Amino acid sequence: DFHLKYDWKVAPKANSGLIFYVKEAPQYGATYSTGLEMQVLDNDGHPDGKITKHRAGDLYDLVKSSAEPVKAVGEWNKAEIISKKGTLTLILNGVEVVKTTLWDENWKNLIAGSKFATWKDWGTFKTGKIALQDHGDEVWYKNIFIKEL
């Protein structure tokens, strides 16, 4: 259980994300092979912005944000990820944008309906590392804080 806070901003057309519950092991390779992602994106300039569940603040490819309080390109956004007793809450600029339950039947159904459906063990780990995603775009992060709950 944790509460993670961080600030981010992107350059035009940039794509990134904060990935969590990453299992580091040779059989998984990249961080996104196991970890969940809160999307960081230029919604208007990057092609992913046209895809449902791929926009800034979304739980990438699983849950669409209930609102889009994302700031303009070049401005700082404040994000929070709270995971407590299986409840996952994503907050963007003070607005709760995603709330879901991890690891239950609904969670398994979300995965089954996503691009991760055939990825072995994706989204199943209850502990792990945190990663800042790099697609080679200009993205900035600052004020990264985490506390155990």
Secondary structure as GFF3:
##gff-version 3
##sequence-region A 1 149
A	DSSP	beta_strand	2	10	.	.	.	ID=ss1
A	DSSP	beta_strand	15	22	.	.	.	ID=ss2
A	DSSP	three_ten_helix	31	33	.	.	.	ID=ss3
A	DSSP	beta_strand	36	41	.	.	.	ID=ss4
A	DSSP	three_ten_helix	47	50	.	.	.	ID=ss5
A	DSSP	beta_strand	77	84	.	.	.	ID=ss6
A	DSSP	beta_strand	87	92	.	.	.	ID=ss7
A	DSSP	beta_strand	95	101	.	.	.	ID=ss8
A	DSSP	alpha_helix	105	112	.	.	.	ID=ss9
A	DSSP	beta_strand	129	132	.	.	.	ID=ss10
A	DSSP	beta_strand	139	148	.	.	.	ID=ss11
###
